[in-house]
Amino acid sequence: MTNRTPLRRGWTTGACATAAAKSACAALLTGDFPDPVTITLPNGATTAFTLAEATRTETTATAAIVKDAGDDPDVTHGALIRVTLSPAPPGSGLIFRAGEGVGTITRPGLPIPPGEPAINPVPRAMIRTALTEIAGADPDFIVEIAIPGGETLAERTLNARLGIVGGLSILGTTGIVIPFSCAAWIDSIHRGIDVARASGLTHIAGATGRTSERAVQTLHALDDVALIEMGDFVGGMLKYLRRHPLPRVTIAGGVAKITKLAQGRLDLHSKRHAVDRSALAALAPALTAPIMEANTIAEILTLAQTSGIDLGTTIADAAWHTAASVLAGTGTTLDIVIFDREGRLAGRTTPRPVHAFAPDPDPGLNVRS
């Protein structure tokens, strides 16, 4: 048996900014930059950071740290997180400002109101705690955070869709980056729903990938803000919508992912659940052998279409019942759409409200235990 090396954890932009701010604060008050500088994480643990930059003028101190995201494919891995600290008028508290490469909030629905720099609540609290350790209670400082090149990096994130313009966000609820974190993705799904609701939208679409996202946007003429990059986490999206319902929700994806949903799976990742081909073959007995031998589920769908069997609609309807079981009682109007690899419609349900859970009329496809 092969022993796998554990994935290395990293540090959030919020943790890096906290360490830089703390060192800059010490330099502003004493003339010396602590290096390495130790901070306390939200869980009470401590960790130290080495400075990449340290400069001081008569009225400001600047410290910077290179972000290490560990083994996570984070777009900010290797980015420079730079904090410039300067005195603020007495009684003003901490004034946060967006420097180069840090975005500004322009839409409601996020934890920070429009007009504020995109520095999330937990990093703000971490910075406040760190500065209090150096300067005492209720410190008064202007805290400017910059990420050189951040505006370009932000193009690879969902910031623009969420209404964050001009750069990246300073993020992190624990200070720690866990490689390939499901929680981070699900949190981004929740924030997307919050922004859509605050923007007054009544119809959103969660898609499993870019092809289905573009296709469902065209199909329903949806605004960019209405598009939720759900990926494999349909359960994370639906459970949040059960607590925070919207009038209408569309789930869009390719046939393989939607077949897993049809079979009762709320996590659609290929490594966690496989399609039950025997249950799928029961829906098209004439294709039993090809279904069991086909390389992909997409190939099965093509075989069914060629044979005049509307397998896509059957799968979509079973998927509707799985999703409806999560949204039961919300009154949300739900529909499922399946697209092929070219973005062509391959199956869909009629949009209908979820008032109460209706048993799956074709339980043979649904393999939930």
Secondary structure, 3 states (H helix, E strand, C coil): CCCCCCCCCEECHHHHHHHHHHHHHHHHHHCCCCCCEEEECCCCCEEEECCCEEEECCCCEEEEEECCCCCCCCCCCCCEEEEEEEECCCCCCEEEEECCCECEECCCCCCCCCCCECECHHHHHHHHHHHHHHHCCCCCEEEEEECCCHHHHHHHCCHHHHCEECCECECCCCCEECCCCHHHHHHHHHHHHHHHHHCCCCEEEEECCHHHHHHHHHHHCCCHHHEEECCCCHHHHHHHHHHCCCCEEEEEECHHHHHHHHCCCCCCCCCCCCCCHHHHHCCCHHHHHHHHHCCCHHHHHHHHHHCCCCHHHHHHHHHHHHHHHHHCCCCCEEEEEEECCCCCEEEECCCEECCCCCCCCCCCCCCCC
